[in-house]
Amino acid sequence: MTGGARLAGSVDVVGAKNSVLKLMAAALLAPGATTLGNLPAISDVTIMRQLLERLGCGVVETTEGAIDRVTITTPDSINPEAPYELVRKIRGSICVLGPLLARTGRAKVALPGGDAIGSRPLDMHFAGLERMGAEIRTEHGYVVAEAPDLRGASIWLDFPSVGATENIMTAAVLAKGTTVIDNAAREPEIVDLCRMLVAMGARIDGIGSSTLEITGVEELQPTNHDAVADRIVAGTWALAAVATQGDVTVRGANAAHLEIALDKVMQAGGEVEVLADGFRVVMDRRPKSFDVVTLPYPGLATDLQPQAIAALSIADGTAMITENLFEARFMFCDEIARMGADVRTDGHHAVVRGRERLSGAPVRATDIRAGVGLVIAGLVAEGVTEVAEIHHIDRGYVRFEEQLRALGADVQRVESVSFGG
């Protein structure tokens, strides 16, 4: 890509990657046909479809533009083993553990792969399921869980883990008795999963709060459900508008899910207009620096940290970044430094001293959000920037380069771009 363009125009945001994979897994809980809409046409959805097929489901996928719709037909008897060759590709695949355990009393799931952003242990997943009567062990790279008689329990999470909340909740909906999850995650994607489960016949109280009370039922029914909008993609466009001094309208997003991120946009000097179906960000000057602290929802999402650093790298002033969730997220800083960014890291802190301009350079995406952060940096850099390993971006963003071109960016996909180091 060649930097220097001001992003201007409108983009559409569809369903959240961090929700749709969990919704697809939840279809395992009810025999019959469940239809999910507003899914992003991304590679992670394709991998989850393949995983569900290996578990015995029939999956019919239709794509219209940037949106997928899938109908998942779950059989009465499902295969409880999730194989390594698929699970290793996406971290979100561990979300089949709870549904498989609830439906079959047994699950064998390969330890997951995904982005290289630091340790994401499964201890809380296991501890919660064990409180419900499951016996869990790891062997030969697989998690093996057995629970012929899941029962409700009181569970306190040491940290409001999204994945642990999801796995415990999807196991609890078919368990005997009542399960209470204290310090549960509150993300919009958790609320989205709760709403789908309730539509299937689950009994869940406290949706959207830090305490969930789930009363198990005998069976669930298939349903139709549209995924919640992707707040991380929406936030990415907001920060790209800040960095490029742009004027971008984001359609299909929920501004209420991005209150802190949009407040940072205003701290940078941008104007935010909340619309009925999204929001508009207008930036007509060099951004001012702002500090960033990542926290569980409703705090600022760690998945927006690299995009924020990209905008701060050319901002007026100095910013402090505090990363409280994933210790390796700052791997991104080594790459943006190749473009001239002044970023110094120390543990879970980084200091960004804004410069008037960056310079184009060959860089490498180490994860989804690092990839789009480097693209934003490339948009404001002098000369040409090549971002390698863009398959990471494809895991979370739909036709990203096409949307950028529609907003005025000079960017193209070159499949053969590669370099060592």
C-alpha positions as CSV (number, residue, x, y, z in Angstrom):
1,M,0.0,0.0,0.0
2,T,1.0,3.6,-0.5
3,G,0.4,5.9,2.3
4,G,-1.1,9.4,2.3
5,A,-4.8,8.9,1.6
6,R,-7.5,10.3,3.8
7,L,-10.2,7.6,4.4
8,A,-13.6,9.0,3.6
9,G,-17.0,7.3,3.0
10,S,-19.1,4.5,4.5
11,V,-18.4,1.0,5.5
12,D,-20.7,-1.8,6.7
13,V,-20.0,-4.0,9.8
14,V,-21.5,-7.5,10.0
15,G,-21.6,-10.1,12.8
16,A,-18.8,-10.4,15.3
17,K,-16.1,-13.0,14.8
18,N,-15.9,-13.4,18.6
19,S,-19.6,-14.3,18.8
20,V,-20.4,-16.3,15.6
21,L,-18.0,-19.1,16.4
22,K,-19.7,-19.6,19.8
23,L,-23.2,-19.4,18.2
24,M,-22.2,-22.1,15.7
25,A,-20.9,-24.3,18.6
26,A,-24.2,-23.7,20.5
27,A,-26.1,-25.3,17.7
28,L,-24.7,-28.6,18.9
29,L,-27.0,-28.3,22.0
30,A,-30.3,-29.0,20.0
31,P,-31.0,-31.7,17.5
32,G,-32.5,-30.2,14.3
33,A,-31.8,-27.3,12.0
34,T,-30.5,-24.0,13.5
35,T,-30.0,-21.0,11.2
36,L,-27.6,-18.2,11.9
37,G,-27.4,-15.0,10.0
38,N,-25.3,-11.9,9.8
39,L,-22.1,-14.0,9.9
40,P,-18.9,-12.5,8.5
41,A,-17.5,-14.2,5.4
42,I,-14.2,-14.9,7.0
43,S,-11.9,-17.9,7.2
44,D,-12.6,-18.7,10.9
45,V,-16.3,-19.3,10.0
46,T,-15.2,-21.8,7.3
47,I,-13.0,-23.6,9.8
48,M,-15.8,-23.8,12.3
49,R,-18.1,-25.2,9.6
50,Q,-15.6,-27.9,8.8
51,L,-15.3,-28.7,12.5
52,L,-19.0,-29.1,13.0
53,E,-19.2,-31.3,9.9
54,R,-16.5,-33.6,11.5
55,L,-18.7,-33.7,14.6
56,G,-21.5,-35.1,12.5
57,C,-23.5,-31.9,11.6
58,G,-24.8,-31.0,8.2
59,V,-23.8,-27.4,7.4
60,V,-25.2,-25.4,4.5
61,E,-23.5,-22.1,4.0
62,T,-24.7,-19.3,1.6
63,T,-22.8,-16.1,1.0
64,E,-24.3,-12.8,-0.1
65,G,-21.6,-10.2,-0.4
66,A,-19.8,-9.9,2.9
67,I,-22.4,-11.8,4.8
68,D,-22.7,-15.6,5.4
69,R,-25.8,-17.4,6.5
70,V,-25.5,-21.0,7.8
71,T,-28.0,-23.7,8.6
72,I,-26.6,-26.3,10.9
73,T,-28.4,-29.6,11.2
74,T,-27.4,-31.3,14.3
75,P,-28.1,-35.1,14.5
76,D,-29.5,-36.9,17.5
77,S,-26.1,-38.6,18.0
78,I,-22.9,-36.5,17.6
79,N,-19.2,-37.3,17.5
80,P,-17.6,-36.0,20.7
81,E,-14.1,-35.7,19.2
82,A,-12.8,-32.4,17.8
83,P,-9.6,-33.2,15.8
84,Y,-6.3,-31.4,16.1
85,E,-6.0,-30.4,12.4
86,L,-9.0,-28.1,12.7
87,V,-8.9,-27.0,16.3
88,R,-5.2,-25.9,16.1
89,K,-6.2,-23.2,13.5
90,I,-8.5,-21.1,15.7
91,R,-8.6,-20.5,19.4
92,G,-12.4,-20.2,19.5
93,S,-12.8,-23.8,18.7
94,I,-12.4,-24.7,22.4
95,C,-16.0,-23.4,22.7
96,V,-17.3,-26.8,21.5
97,L,-16.2,-28.3,24.9
98,G,-19.2,-27.2,26.9
99,P,-21.9,-28.2,24.3
100,L,-20.3,-31.6,23.6
101,L,-20.1,-32.4,27.3
102,A,-23.7,-31.3,27.8
103,R,-25.0,-33.4,24.8
104,T,-22.9,-36.5,25.0
105,G,-21.4,-36.6,28.5
106,R,-18.0,-36.8,26.9
107,A,-15.7,-34.6,24.9
108,K,-12.3,-35.0,23.4
109,V,-11.0,-31.7,22.1
110,A,-7.5,-30.9,20.8
111,L,-5.8,-28.1,22.7
112,P,-6.4,-25.1,20.6
113,G,-4.2,-22.8,18.5
114,G,-5.0,-19.3,17.3
115,D,-3.2,-16.0,17.6
116,A,0.3,-15.6,19.1
117,I,-0.7,-12.9,21.7
118,G,0.3,-14.6,24.9
119,S,-0.8,-17.3,27.3
120,R,-4.5,-18.0,27.5
121,P,-4.8,-20.9,30.0
122,L,-7.8,-23.1,30.1
123,D,-7.7,-23.6,33.9
124,M,-10.9,-21.7,34.6
125,H,-12.7,-23.6,31.9
126,F,-11.7,-26.9,33.5
127,A,-12.3,-25.8,37.1
128,G,-15.8,-24.6,36.4
129,L,-16.7,-27.8,34.6
130,E,-15.2,-29.9,37.3
131,R,-17.4,-28.1,39.9
132,M,-20.3,-29.4,37.8
133,G,-19.1,-33.0,38.1
134,A,-16.9,-33.4,35.0
135,E,-13.7,-35.3,35.1
136,I,-11.0,-33.7,33.0
137,R,-7.6,-34.7,31.9
138,T,-5.2,-33.9,29.1
139,E,-3.5,-36.6,27.1
140,H,-1.6,-36.6,23.8
141,G,-2.5,-33.0,23.1
142,Y,-6.2,-33.4,23.8
143,V,-8.5,-32.3,26.5
144,V,-10.6,-35.3,27.6
145,A,-13.7,-34.5,29.6
146,E,-16.3,-37.0,31.0
147,A,-19.5,-36.1,32.8
148,P,-22.4,-38.6,32.4
149,D,-24.4,-36.5,35.0
150,L,-23.6,-32.8,34.9
151,R,-25.2,-30.9,37.8
152,G,-25.5,-27.3,38.7
153,A,-22.9,-25.6,40.9
154,S,-21.8,-22.3,42.3
155,I,-18.7,-21.1,40.4
156,W,-16.5,-18.1,41.0
157,L,-14.2,-17.1,38.1
158,D,-10.9,-15.5,39.2
159,F,-11.0,-13.4,36.1
160,P,-14.0,-12.6,33.9
161,S,-12.9,-15.0,31.2
162,V,-15.1,-14.9,28.0
163,G,-14.2,-18.4,27.0
164,A,-14.7,-19.9,30.5
165,T,-18.0,-18.2,30.9
166,E,-19.1,-19.5,27.5
167,N,-18.1,-23.1,28.1
168,I,-19.6,-23.3,31.6
169,M,-22.8,-21.6,30.4
170,T,-23.3,-24.0,27.5
171,A,-22.7,-27.0,29.7
172,A,-25.0,-25.6,32.4
173,V,-28.1,-25.1,30.2
174,L,-28.6,-28.9,30.1
175,A,-27.3,-29.8,33.5
176,K,-29.5,-30.8,36.4
177,G,-30.2,-28.0,38.8
178,T,-29.0,-24.4,38.9
179,T,-25.6,-23.1,38.1
180,V,-24.4,-19.6,39.3
181,I,-21.4,-18.0,37.6
182,D,-20.0,-15.1,39.6
183,N,-17.6,-12.7,38.0
184,A,-18.8,-13.8,34.6
185,A,-17.7,-12.0,31.5
186,R,-20.1,-9.2,30.4
187,E,-19.1,-8.7,26.7
188,P,-21.8,-8.1,24.1
189,E,-20.8,-11.4,22.6
190,I,-21.7,-13.2,25.9
191,V,-25.1,-11.4,25.8
192,D,-25.5,-12.5,22.2
193,L,-24.9,-16.1,23.1
194,C,-27.3,-15.9,26.1
195,R,-30.0,-14.5,23.9
196,M,-29.6,-17.4,21.4
197,L,-29.7,-20.0,24.2
198,V,-32.8,-18.4,25.7
199,A,-34.4,-18.6,22.2
200,M,-33.6,-22.3,22.2
201,G,-35.4,-22.7,25.5
202,A,-32.6,-22.2,28.1
203,R,-33.4,-20.5,31.4
204,I,-30.8,-17.8,32.1
205,D,-31.1,-14.8,34.5
206,G,-28.7,-11.9,34.9
207,I,-27.9,-11.5,31.3
208,G,-25.5,-8.6,30.8
209,S,-24.4,-8.6,34.5
210,S,-21.4,-10.2,36.2
211,T,-23.6,-12.9,37.8
212,L,-25.4,-15.4,35.6
213,E,-27.9,-17.9,37.0
214,I,-28.7,-20.8,34.7
215,T,-31.4,-23.4,35.5
216,G,-30.9,-26.5,33.5
217,V,-33.6,-27.9,31.2
218,E,-34.3,-31.3,29.8
219,E,-33.8,-30.3,26.2
220,L,-33.3,-27.4,23.9
221,Q,-34.8,-26.6,20.5
222,P,-33.1,-25.3,17.3
223,T,-33.7,-21.6,16.5
224,N,-32.9,-18.8,14.1
225,H,-30.6,-16.1,15.3
226,D,-28.7,-13.1,13.8
227,A,-25.2,-12.4,15.3
228,V,-24.4,-9.2,17.1
229,A,-22.4,-6.6,15.2
230,D,-18.6,-6.8,15.4
231,R,-17.6,-4.0,17.8
232,I,-13.8,-4.7,17.2
233,V,-14.2,-4.2,13.4
234,A,-16.2,-1.1,14.0
235,G,-13.6,0.3,16.4
236,T,-10.9,-0.5,13.9
237,W,-12.6,1.8,11.4
238,A,-13.0,4.5,14.0
239,L,-9.3,4.5,14.8
240,A,-8.3,4.3,11.1
241,A,-10.4,7.5,10.6
242,V,-8.5,9.1,13.5
243,A,-5.1,8.1,12.1
244,T,-5.8,9.2,8.5
245,Q,-7.7,12.4,9.5
246,G,-10.6,10.9,7.8
247,D,-14.4,11.0,7.7
248,V,-15.8,7.5,8.0
249,T,-19.4,6.4,8.6
250,V,-19.7,2.9,10.1
251,R,-23.0,1.2,9.4
252,G,-24.4,-1.8,11.2
253,A,-22.5,-1.1,14.4
254,N,-23.8,-0.4,18.0
255,A,-22.0,2.7,19.3
256,A,-23.1,1.7,22.9
257,H,-20.7,-1.2,22.7
258,L,-17.8,1.2,22.0
259,E,-18.3,3.9,24.6
260,I,-14.7,4.0,25.8
261,A,-13.2,3.6,22.3
262,L,-15.3,6.4,20.9
263,D,-14.4,8.5,24.0
264,K,-10.7,8.0,23.0
265,V,-11.5,9.2,19.5
266,M,-12.9,12.4,21.0
267,Q,-9.8,12.8,23.2
268,A,-7.8,12.6,20.1
269,G,-9.7,15.5,18.7
270,G,-12.2,13.7,16.5
271,E,-15.9,14.3,16.3
272,V,-18.3,11.4,16.9
273,E,-21.9,11.4,15.7
274,V,-24.0,8.5,16.9
275,L,-26.5,7.3,14.3
276,A,-29.5,5.0,14.4
277,D,-27.5,2.3,12.6
278,G,-24.0,3.1,13.6
279,F,-21.8,6.1,14.0
280,R,-19.6,8.6,12.1
281,V,-16.1,9.7,12.9
282,V,-14.7,13.0,11.5
283,M,-11.1,14.0,12.0
284,D,-9.7,17.1,10.4
285,R,-6.4,17.5,12.2
286,R,-3.4,15.6,13.5
287,P,-4.6,13.5,16.4
288,K,-3.7,14.4,20.0
289,S,-2.2,11.6,22.2
290,F,-4.4,9.7,24.6
291,D,-3.6,7.0,27.2
292,V,-4.9,3.4,26.8
293,V,-5.6,0.8,29.4
294,T,-7.0,-2.5,28.2
295,L,-9.6,-4.2,30.5
296,P,-12.4,-6.7,30.3
297,Y,-15.7,-5.2,29.0
298,P,-16.9,-2.6,29.5
299,G,-13.3,-1.5,29.5
300,L,-11.3,-0.9,26.3
301,A,-10.9,-4.1,24.4
302,T,-7.3,-5.5,24.1
303,D,-8.3,-6.3,20.5
304,L,-8.2,-2.5,19.8
305,Q,-4.8,-1.9,21.3
306,P,-2.6,-2.3,18.1
307,Q,-5.0,0.0,16.1
308,A,-4.8,2.6,18.9
309,I,-1.0,2.4,18.9
310,A,-1.0,2.9,15.1
311,A,-3.0,6.1,15.5
312,L,-0.8,7.2,18.4
313,S,2.4,6.7,16.5
314,I,1.7,9.8,14.5
315,A,-0.2,11.8,17.2
316,D,0.9,15.0,18.9
317,G,2.3,14.1,22.3
318,T,3.2,11.0,24.3
319,A,0.9,8.2,25.3
320,M,1.1,5.4,27.9
321,I,-0.3,2.0,26.9
322,T,-1.1,-0.5,29.7
323,E,-1.9,-4.0,28.5
324,N,-3.7,-6.0,31.2
325,L,-4.8,-9.1,29.3
326,F,-2.3,-10.6,26.8
327,E,1.4,-10.1,27.6
328,A,2.6,-10.8,24.1
329,R,0.3,-8.3,22.4
330,F,3.3,-5.9,22.3
331,M,5.0,-8.1,19.6
332,F,3.2,-5.7,17.3
333,C,5.5,-2.9,18.5
334,D,8.6,-4.5,17.1
335,E,7.0,-4.4,13.6
336,I,5.6,-0.9,13.7
337,A,9.0,0.3,15.0
338,R,10.4,-0.8,11.6
339,M,8.2,1.9,10.1
340,G,9.8,4.6,12.3
341,A,7.3,4.5,15.2
342,D,8.8,5.5,18.6
343,V,7.4,2.8,20.8
344,R,9.2,1.6,24.0
345,T,7.9,-1.4,25.9
346,D,8.5,-2.5,29.5
347,G,6.5,-5.5,30.8
348,H,2.8,-4.7,30.3
349,H,3.4,-1.0,29.6
350,A,4.4,0.8,26.4
351,V,5.2,4.5,25.8
352,V,4.4,5.9,22.4
353,R,5.9,9.2,21.4
354,G,4.1,10.5,18.3
355,R,6.0,11.5,15.2
356,E,4.8,13.6,12.4
357,R,5.1,10.8,9.9
358,L,6.1,7.1,9.5
359,S,8.0,5.6,6.6
360,G,6.9,2.6,4.6
361,A,8.6,-0.7,5.2
362,P,8.1,-4.5,4.9
363,V,6.4,-5.7,8.0
364,R,4.7,-8.9,9.2
365,A,1.3,-9.5,10.8
366,T,1.7,-11.7,13.9
367,D,-2.0,-11.9,14.7
368,I,-5.4,-10.5,13.4
369,R,-5.3,-7.2,15.2
370,A,-1.6,-6.6,14.7
371,G,-2.2,-7.1,11.0
372,V,-4.8,-4.3,10.7
373,G,-2.8,-2.1,13.0
374,L,0.1,-2.3,10.6
375,V,-2.2,-1.6,7.7
376,I,-3.4,1.6,9.5
377,A,0.2,2.5,10.0
378,G,0.9,2.0,6.3
379,L,-2.0,4.3,5.4
380,V,-0.2,7.2,7.2
381,A,3.4,6.3,6.2
382,E,5.4,7.8,3.4
383,G,6.1,5.5,0.5
384,V,5.1,1.8,0.2
385,T,4.4,-0.6,3.0
386,E,4.2,-4.3,2.5
387,V,2.3,-6.3,5.2
388,A,3.1,-10.1,5.0
389,E,1.1,-12.9,6.6
390,I,-2.2,-11.3,5.8
391,H,-4.0,-14.6,6.3
392,H,-4.3,-13.4,9.9
393,I,-6.4,-10.4,8.7
394,D,-8.6,-12.7,6.7
395,R,-9.5,-14.5,9.9
396,G,-11.3,-11.4,11.3
397,Y,-12.0,-8.9,8.5
398,V,-14.2,-9.3,5.4
399,R,-12.6,-8.1,2.2
400,F,-10.5,-5.6,4.1
401,E,-8.5,-4.3,1.2
402,E,-11.7,-3.8,-0.9
403,Q,-13.3,-1.7,1.9
404,L,-10.1,0.3,2.2
405,R,-10.0,1.0,-1.5
406,A,-13.7,2.1,-1.4
407,L,-12.7,4.7,1.3
408,G,-9.9,6.0,-1.0
409,A,-6.8,4.1,0.1
410,D,-4.2,3.0,-2.3
411,V,-3.9,-0.7,-1.3
412,Q,-3.8,-4.0,-3.1
413,R,-3.5,-7.6,-2.2
414,V,-0.3,-9.3,-3.5
415,E,-0.5,-13.0,-2.6
416,S,3.2,-13.6,-3.2
417,V,4.5,-10.9,-0.7
418,S,7.0,-12.6,1.6
419,F,10.3,-11.9,3.3
420,G,12.5,-13.5,5.8
421,G,13.3,-12.6,9.4
